[in-house]
Amino acid sequence: MDRASPPFERLLADLSARFANVLPSEMDQAIDQGLPRVAEALEVDGSSLIEFSEDGKDLTMTHQAGHADLGAAKESRARRRFRRAARAHELGR
C-alpha cells in the first residue's frame, strides 16, 4: 500500500499479511496484538473476536482488547446482539 491509502486500509493490509504468514501456534498472540490496533484505528474503546459454535447456536468471545472491566456483562450483550444478527441473516433480512 502506498502512503495515499487511508490508515484503516493500510492496517487491514498489514494485518492480512501478518495472518497469512502466522504459524497456527502463534495465532492467538497475533490476534491479541491485532485487536488493539483495530480498536485504535476505529477510535473505539475495545474490540472483540466472537466465534460461533459448530451448530451455530452459541457464541464464545475468544479474544478481546480493551473494555476488560466490562467482563461477562459485555459478553452477554454481545451474544444477544450477534444472535439477533445471525437470525436476521438466516431469514434473509
N, C-alpha and C positions, 0 to 999 in steps of 0.2 A: 504494500500500500504506500502511496505517496503522502507527502505532508498535507496535501489539499484534502485528503479524506477526513470526514468527520471523526472525532475522537472515538465514538462508540463503534463505528465501523472498523477502526484500527484495533480496538480492543477485541472485537469479535474475530478478526483475522488472527490476532496474536493468540487468543485462547484456542481457536480452531487448530492452529499449528501446534500448539502445546499438547492438546489432547490427541492429535493424530500420531504423535510420537511418544506418548507416555506408556510406560510399561503397566500392565494390569496391577502389579503390586504397588505402584505409585499413584494409582487413580484417585484414591481418597485424598491424598495430600494435594494433588493437582486441583481437585475440586475445592478443597478448603482454601487454597491460595487464590483461586479464581473468583469465588463468590464475593469477597470483599471488593474486588476490582469492579465487578458488575454493579454492586450496590453504589459504589462511589461514582461510577460513570452515570448511573441513573439518578444520582442525588437522592437516594433513599437511605433509611436507617439500617436496613439489613436486606439480606437475600437468602433464599432457601431453595433446596432441591428436594422435591417431593416425588416419591415413586409409587406407582400403582402396584397393587398385588397382582399376581398372575391371573386371578379370576376377575380383576378389575373392580372389586367391591370394596377394597380398603386402600388407604393411603398411609404412607410412612414418610415422615420427614427424615431424610437420610443425612443431610448436611445443612448447616446454617451458619451465617456470618452476621454479626451484629445482633440486635434485639435479643440477646441471650437472657435478659432479665424477664422476658415475657413468657418463656418456657412453655408449659403444657397448654395454657390458655390460647396462646398464639397458634400452636399446632392444631388444637381443636377447631378454631375458627378457620384455619387454612384447610383442614379436612372437609368441613362443611362447604366451603366455597368451591373447592375443587370437585367435590362430588356433584354439586349443582351444575358446574360447568361440564363435567363428563356426561351427566344425564342429558343435558341440553344438546350436547354434541351427538349422542347416540340417537336422540329423537330428531336430529336434523334441523334444529333451531338455529 
